[in-house]
Amino acid sequence: MSKKDESLYSKLLWSLPCLMRYPTWRAQEMIQRATQPNQTPHLILIMANHFEPSWSNNGFGADAATQVKRLEEWNKEARLTGRVAQDCDGMPFRHTYYFPAEQYVPEVLDRLAGLQADGFGEVEIHLHHGLEKPDTPENLRRSLEEFRDILAYEHKCLSRFEDSDKPMYSFVHGNFALANTYDNYCGVDSELQILADTGCYLDLTLPAAPAKTQVPMINAFYECGRPLHERRAHRTGNNLRINGKYKLPLILTGPLVLDWDRRLRGLPLPGIDNGDITHNYQASLGRLRSWRNASISVAGRPEWIFIKLSSHGFLPGDMAPTIGEPMRRFLGEAMEYAARTGEFKLHYATAREAYNIAMAAVDGHQGSPGQYRDYRLRQIMDSRRAPAVASAGRR
């Protein structure tokens, strides 16, 4: 067996748990769609950017000056896209920027925080750990607390509940190895408990397929089903539903669906669409339909559909499709299609806003999800400050 064949075989084996679950999920999704009230779907689009400006061809190693230069270019594109691409609430398209704690550079975060202050994104926590040797619970807790406080108190990022001073954050695990799903990239079985203790309200690591770190849960907004101190506590879970009560952190997966549009020499070559946006797999209306059909929602509020996409904006060639002209073109086509057909309404949200909207659904609220962006968690920054492009989306 060649190395290529072995790699494909390994990916198939790693994907079996979620592939075996796929037919059941698909049948449930079709039943739900057939029985739900005839209401216009609201698509809530979230871009979780694994934001790594220190990326180089040799891994993470670009110096501070190079990173600052990259940030200036990125911010220019992000502001342009935010001004051009606005949703049905008048809100700009924004990324949620998951910045790696182990790669902290103050002047880089200053510029990213400035982008947030002007309403063009929100900064959250990303972490690669356990790469050279398994991490320890004590070191993980210290790393998260230190970076959480740097973001909150020095850069005024992250968020708080109205009745608390504790900074809260959402999280993406480097290399997708959440809760030691792959110990070469983590090492801490109790990671989800540590995330809960340090203020994590939402994890957006998944999906990981076809990587080894994928768990059986797919296309879900859910609460971990196993004790949080257990390894891979998120491998099972309880989907959010109206009138439920849930412990944090919650898990929001991106869509994981079969892509039947791929072709090889004109013949169908089904593949997995995991919602990742790259230079060779860009956003399109066809993919948007597939993401919508994943039907990730709160049970009892099926017309509010969460579409969590992911990106690595500084990998070679990936800036343009994630924040530049290709993304602007896709968003324009999606808004034009929605306006022309009335098939759906499109809302752009950050991870924090998605959590707030989901909690509004759990509490029984309905109507337009855009009115619940600040339902529970508020930015530590002046959350009443309107974006430079439009104030219609702020209340």
C-alpha positions as CSV (number, residue, x, y, z in Angstrom):
1,M,0.0,0.0,0.0
2,S,1.4,3.4,-1.0
3,K,1.7,6.2,1.5
4,K,-1.0,8.1,-0.3
5,D,-3.3,5.0,-0.2
6,E,-2.5,4.5,3.5
7,S,-3.3,8.1,4.2
8,L,-6.7,7.8,2.4
9,Y,-7.4,4.5,4.3
10,S,-6.5,6.2,7.6
11,K,-8.8,9.1,6.9
12,L,-11.6,6.7,6.0
13,L,-11.1,4.8,9.3
14,W,-11.0,8.1,11.3
15,S,-14.2,9.3,9.6
16,L,-16.2,6.0,10.2
17,P,-17.9,7.1,13.5
18,C,-19.4,10.2,11.9
19,L,-20.1,8.5,8.6
20,M,-22.0,5.8,10.4
21,R,-24.0,8.4,12.1
22,Y,-24.7,10.4,8.9
23,P,-27.6,8.3,7.6
24,T,-29.5,8.6,10.9
25,W,-28.8,12.3,11.1
26,R,-29.9,12.8,7.5
27,A,-33.2,10.9,8.1
28,Q,-33.9,13.0,11.2
29,E,-33.1,16.2,9.3
30,M,-35.5,15.3,6.5
31,I,-38.3,14.5,9.0
32,Q,-37.8,17.8,10.8
33,R,-37.8,19.7,7.6
34,A,-41.0,18.0,6.4
35,T,-42.8,18.7,9.7
36,Q,-41.6,22.1,10.7
37,P,-43.9,25.2,10.2
38,N,-43.6,26.9,6.9
39,Q,-41.4,29.9,8.0
40,T,-38.7,31.7,6.2
41,P,-35.3,30.3,7.4
42,H,-32.8,32.7,8.9
43,L,-29.3,31.7,8.1
44,I,-26.8,32.8,10.8
45,L,-23.3,32.8,9.2
46,I,-20.3,32.7,11.6
47,M,-16.7,32.7,10.3
48,A,-14.3,31.2,12.9
49,N,-10.9,32.2,11.7
50,H,-7.9,30.3,13.1
51,F,-6.0,33.5,13.1
52,E,-2.3,32.9,12.9
53,P,-0.3,35.9,11.4
54,S,3.0,34.3,12.5
55,W,2.5,31.5,10.0
56,S,5.4,30.8,7.7
57,N,6.4,27.9,5.4
58,N,8.3,26.4,8.3
59,G,5.4,26.7,10.7
60,F,5.0,29.5,13.2
61,G,7.9,31.8,13.0
62,A,7.3,35.1,11.3
63,D,8.7,38.0,13.3
64,A,6.7,40.8,14.9
65,A,7.4,43.3,12.0
66,T,6.1,40.8,9.4
67,Q,3.0,40.1,11.5
68,V,2.2,43.8,11.9
69,K,2.5,44.3,8.1
70,R,0.2,41.3,7.5
71,L,-2.3,42.8,10.0
72,E,-2.3,46.1,8.2
73,E,-3.1,44.4,4.9
74,W,-5.7,42.1,6.6
75,N,-7.4,45.0,8.3
76,K,-7.7,47.0,5.1
77,E,-9.4,44.0,3.4
78,A,-11.7,43.3,6.4
79,R,-12.9,46.9,6.6
80,L,-13.5,47.0,2.8
81,T,-15.5,43.8,3.0
82,G,-17.4,44.9,6.0
83,R,-18.5,48.1,4.3
84,V,-19.5,46.3,1.1
85,A,-21.1,43.2,2.5
86,Q,-23.9,43.8,5.0
87,D,-26.6,41.4,6.0
88,C,-30.4,41.9,6.2
89,D,-29.9,43.8,9.5
90,G,-27.4,46.2,8.1
91,M,-24.5,44.5,10.0
92,P,-21.1,44.1,8.3
93,F,-19.6,40.7,7.5
94,R,-17.1,40.0,10.3
95,H,-14.8,37.2,11.3
96,T,-14.4,35.9,14.8
97,Y,-10.6,36.0,15.3
98,Y,-9.2,33.1,17.3
99,F,-5.8,34.3,18.2
100,P,-3.2,31.7,19.4
101,A,-2.3,32.3,23.1
102,E,1.2,30.9,22.6
103,Q,1.9,33.4,19.8
104,Y,1.0,36.6,21.6
105,V,2.6,39.8,20.2
106,P,1.2,43.0,21.9
107,E,1.4,45.2,18.8
108,V,-0.4,42.7,16.7
109,L,-3.2,42.4,19.2
110,D,-3.4,46.2,19.4
111,R,-4.3,46.3,15.7
112,L,-6.7,43.4,15.9
113,A,-8.4,45.0,18.9
114,G,-8.7,48.2,16.9
115,L,-10.5,46.3,14.2
116,Q,-12.9,45.0,16.8
117,A,-13.4,48.4,18.3
118,D,-14.6,49.7,14.9
119,G,-17.1,46.8,14.6
120,F,-15.3,44.6,12.1
121,G,-14.8,41.4,14.1
122,E,-14.3,40.0,17.6
123,V,-11.2,38.4,19.2
124,E,-11.4,35.1,21.0
125,I,-8.9,32.4,22.2
126,H,-7.1,29.8,20.1
127,L,-4.4,27.5,21.6
128,H,-1.9,25.0,20.3
129,H,-0.5,22.9,23.1
130,G,1.0,19.5,23.8
131,L,3.0,19.5,20.6
132,E,6.5,18.6,21.9
133,K,5.2,16.6,24.9
134,P,1.7,16.2,26.5
135,D,0.6,19.3,28.3
136,T,-0.5,19.3,31.9
137,P,-3.8,20.4,33.5
138,E,-1.9,23.0,35.6
139,N,0.0,24.5,32.6
140,L,-3.2,24.6,30.5
141,R,-5.2,26.4,33.2
142,R,-2.4,28.9,33.6
143,S,-2.0,29.5,29.9
144,L,-5.7,30.1,29.4
145,E,-6.1,32.4,32.4
146,E,-3.1,34.5,31.5
147,F,-4.1,35.0,27.9
148,R,-7.8,35.5,28.9
149,D,-6.7,38.3,31.2
150,I,-4.3,39.9,28.7
151,L,-7.1,40.0,26.1
152,A,-9.7,41.3,28.6
153,Y,-7.7,43.9,30.6
154,E,-5.0,45.0,28.2
155,H,-6.8,44.9,24.9
156,K,-10.5,45.1,26.1
157,C,-11.5,42.1,24.1
158,L,-13.7,39.2,25.1
159,S,-17.1,39.6,26.8
160,R,-19.0,39.4,30.2
161,F,-22.4,38.5,31.4
162,E,-24.2,41.6,32.7
163,D,-24.2,40.4,36.3
164,S,-20.6,39.4,36.4
165,D,-17.1,40.9,36.1
166,K,-15.5,37.6,34.9
167,P,-14.2,37.7,31.4
168,M,-15.8,35.0,29.2
169,Y,-14.5,33.6,25.9
170,S,-15.1,31.2,23.1
171,F,-12.4,28.7,22.1
172,V,-10.9,26.9,19.1
173,H,-8.3,24.1,19.8
174,G,-5.2,24.1,17.7
175,N,-5.0,21.0,15.5
176,F,-8.6,20.2,16.4
177,A,-7.5,18.0,19.4
178,L,-10.1,19.2,21.9
179,A,-10.1,17.3,25.2
180,N,-7.2,15.1,24.1
181,T,-8.8,13.6,21.1
182,Y,-5.3,13.2,19.8
183,D,-2.6,13.3,22.5
184,N,0.1,14.4,20.2
185,Y,-1.6,17.8,20.1
186,C,-3.0,18.2,23.6
187,G,-2.4,15.8,26.5
188,V,-5.1,17.0,28.9
189,D,-8.1,14.8,29.3
190,S,-9.9,17.3,31.6
191,E,-9.6,20.2,29.1
192,L,-13.3,20.8,28.8
193,Q,-13.6,21.1,32.6
194,I,-10.7,23.6,32.6
195,L,-12.3,25.5,29.8
196,A,-15.5,25.7,31.9
197,D,-13.6,26.8,35.0
198,T,-11.8,29.6,33.2
199,G,-14.8,31.1,31.5
200,C,-15.3,29.4,28.1
201,Y,-18.9,29.6,27.0
202,L,-18.7,28.1,23.5
203,D,-16.3,25.8,21.6
204,L,-16.1,26.0,17.8
205,T,-13.4,23.5,17.1
206,L,-15.5,21.0,15.2
207,P,-15.9,19.5,12.6
208,A,-12.5,18.0,12.2
209,A,-13.3,15.2,9.6
210,P,-11.5,13.7,7.8
211,A,-8.9,14.1,10.6
212,K,-8.4,11.7,13.5
213,T,-9.8,14.2,16.0
214,Q,-13.4,14.0,14.7
215,V,-16.0,12.7,17.2
216,P,-19.3,11.1,16.3
217,M,-21.4,14.2,17.1
218,I,-22.1,16.1,13.8
219,N,-24.2,19.0,12.7
220,A,-25.2,20.0,16.2
221,F,-25.4,22.8,18.7
222,Y,-25.1,20.8,21.9
223,E,-24.1,20.3,25.5
224,C,-21.3,17.8,26.3
225,G,-22.9,14.5,27.2
226,R,-20.1,13.1,29.3
227,P,-18.5,14.5,32.5
228,L,-16.3,17.4,31.6
229,H,-13.2,15.9,33.2
230,E,-13.3,12.9,30.9
231,R,-11.2,12.6,27.7
232,R,-13.3,13.5,24.7
233,A,-16.3,14.5,26.9
234,H,-17.8,16.1,23.8
235,R,-18.1,12.8,21.8
236,T,-21.7,12.5,22.8
237,G,-24.1,15.3,23.8
238,N,-27.6,16.7,24.2
239,N,-28.8,19.1,21.4
240,L,-30.0,22.5,22.6
241,R,-33.8,22.8,22.8
242,I,-36.4,25.4,23.9
243,N,-36.8,25.6,27.7
244,G,-33.6,23.6,28.3
245,K,-30.9,24.3,30.9
246,Y,-27.3,23.7,30.0
247,K,-23.8,23.7,31.5
248,L,-21.0,25.6,29.7
249,P,-19.1,25.3,27.5
250,L,-21.5,24.5,24.7
251,I,-20.3,23.0,21.4
252,L,-21.3,24.5,18.0
253,T,-20.1,22.4,15.1
254,G,-19.8,23.6,11.6
255,P,-21.7,21.7,8.8
256,L,-20.4,18.3,7.9
257,V,-22.2,17.1,4.8
258,L,-21.5,15.1,1.7
259,D,-20.6,17.1,-1.4
260,W,-22.1,15.5,-4.5
261,D,-21.0,18.3,-6.8
262,R,-17.4,17.3,-7.0
263,R,-16.2,15.7,-10.3
264,L,-13.2,13.7,-11.5
265,R,-13.0,13.5,-15.3
266,G,-16.7,14.4,-15.4
267,L,-17.8,11.6,-13.0
268,P,-19.2,12.2,-9.6
269,L,-16.6,12.0,-6.8
270,P,-18.5,12.6,-3.5
271,G,-16.4,14.3,-0.8
272,I,-16.8,15.7,2.6
273,D,-17.7,19.4,3.0
274,N,-16.6,20.5,6.5
275,G,-17.3,24.2,6.1
276,D,-13.6,25.1,5.7
277,I,-12.9,28.0,3.3
278,T,-9.6,27.7,1.4
279,H,-8.1,29.0,-1.9
280,N,-9.0,25.7,-3.6
281,Y,-12.4,25.2,-2.0
282,Q,-14.1,28.6,-1.9
283,A,-17.6,29.7,-0.7
284,S,-20.4,29.3,-3.3
285,L,-24.1,29.3,-3.5
286,G,-24.0,25.5,-4.0
287,R,-22.1,25.1,-0.8
288,L,-24.4,27.5,1.0
289,R,-27.3,25.2,0.1
290,S,-25.5,22.2,1.6
291,W,-24.6,24.1,4.7
292,R,-28.2,25.2,5.1
293,N,-29.3,21.6,4.8
294,A,-27.2,20.6,7.7
295,S,-30.0,22.3,9.7
296,I,-27.9,23.1,12.8
297,S,-30.4,24.7,15.1
298,V,-32.0,24.8,18.5
299,A,-34.8,22.2,18.7
300,G,-38.1,24.0,18.6
301,R,-36.6,26.9,16.6
302,P,-35.6,25.1,13.4
303,E,-35.9,28.3,11.2
304,W,-32.8,29.8,12.9
305,I,-30.0,27.8,11.2
306,F,-26.4,28.3,12.4
307,I,-23.7,28.0,9.7
308,K,-20.3,28.0,11.4
309,L,-17.5,28.2,8.8
310,S,-13.8,28.0,9.4
311,S,-10.7,29.4,7.8
312,H,-6.9,29.8,8.3
313,G,-6.6,33.3,6.8
314,F,-2.8,33.4,6.7
315,L,-2.1,30.1,4.9
316,P,-0.8,30.6,1.4
317,G,-3.5,31.9,-0.9
318,D,-6.3,31.8,1.8
319,M,-6.6,35.5,2.6
320,A,-8.6,36.5,-0.6
321,P,-11.2,33.7,-0.4
322,T,-11.8,34.3,3.3
323,I,-11.9,38.2,3.5
324,G,-11.1,39.5,0.0
325,E,-12.8,39.8,-3.4
326,P,-13.9,36.2,-3.7
327,M,-15.7,36.4,-0.3
328,R,-17.2,39.7,-1.2
329,R,-18.5,38.2,-4.5
330,F,-20.0,35.2,-2.7
331,L,-21.7,37.3,0.0
332,G,-23.1,39.6,-2.7
333,E,-24.5,36.7,-4.7
334,A,-26.0,35.2,-1.5
335,M,-27.7,38.5,-0.5
336,E,-29.0,39.0,-4.1
337,Y,-30.3,35.5,-4.2
338,A,-32.1,35.9,-0.9
339,A,-33.7,39.2,-1.9
340,R,-34.8,37.8,-5.3
341,T,-36.2,34.5,-4.2
342,G,-37.3,35.2,-0.6
343,E,-35.9,31.7,0.2
344,F,-34.0,32.8,3.3
345,K,-32.7,35.8,5.2
346,L,-29.0,36.0,5.9
347,H,-27.4,37.3,9.1
348,Y,-23.7,37.7,9.9
349,A,-22.7,36.9,13.4
350,T,-19.7,36.5,15.6
351,A,-19.3,33.5,18.0
352,R,-20.5,35.6,20.9
353,E,-23.6,36.7,19.0
354,A,-24.3,33.1,17.9
355,Y,-24.3,32.0,21.5
356,N,-26.6,34.9,22.5
357,I,-29.0,34.1,19.6
358,A,-29.0,30.4,20.6
359,M,-29.8,31.3,24.3
360,A,-32.7,33.5,23.1
361,A,-34.0,30.5,21.2
362,V,-33.7,28.3,24.3
363,D,-35.6,30.9,26.2
364,G,-38.5,30.7,23.7
365,H,-37.9,33.9,21.7
366,Q,-38.8,34.1,18.1
367,G,-38.9,36.5,15.1
368,S,-35.6,37.8,13.7
369,P,-32.5,36.4,15.4
370,G,-30.6,39.6,14.7
371,Q,-32.3,41.4,17.6
372,Y,-30.7,39.0,20.1
373,R,-27.0,39.6,19.3
374,D,-26.3,41.0,22.8
375,Y,-28.9,38.9,24.6
376,R,-26.7,37.7,27.5
377,L,-23.0,38.3,26.8
378,R,-21.8,41.8,26.1
379,Q,-18.4,42.9,24.7
380,I,-16.0,44.3,27.3
381,M,-15.4,47.0,24.8
382,D,-18.1,49.7,24.4
383,S,-20.7,47.4,23.0
384,R,-23.0,50.3,22.3
385,R,-20.6,51.8,19.8
386,A,-22.0,51.4,16.3
387,P,-19.8,50.0,13.5
388,A,-18.5,52.6,11.1
389,V,-20.6,51.2,8.3
390,A,-24.1,51.0,9.7
391,S,-25.9,51.5,13.0
392,A,-29.1,49.7,12.1
393,G,-27.9,46.4,13.5
394,R,-27.1,47.9,17.0
395,R,-29.8,48.6,19.5
